[in-house]
Amino acid sequence: FLPILASLAATLGPKLLCLITKKC
């Protein structure tokens, strides 16, 4: 697992959840 992908998932994951659940 690439560190770059890990960092991307860590930064984009919460944002995607925020947009999907509309709980920002």
C-alpha positions in Angstrom: 0.0 0.0 0.0 1.5 3.3 -1.1 2.0 6.1 1.5 0.6 8.6 -1.0 -2.6 6.6 -1.4 -2.8 6.3 2.4 -2.5 10.1 2.8 -5.0 10.7 0.1 -7.5 8.3 1.7 -6.9 10.0 5.1 -7.7 13.4 3.7 -10.4 12.7 1.2 -12.2 10.0 3.2 -13.6 12.4 5.9 -14.6 15.0 3.2 -16.5 12.3 1.2 -18.3 11.2 4.3 -19.1 14.8 5.1 -20.6 15.4 1.7 -22.5 12.1 1.6 -24.0 12.3 5.1 -24.3 16.2 5.0 -22.9 16.3 8.5 -20.1 18.7 8.2 
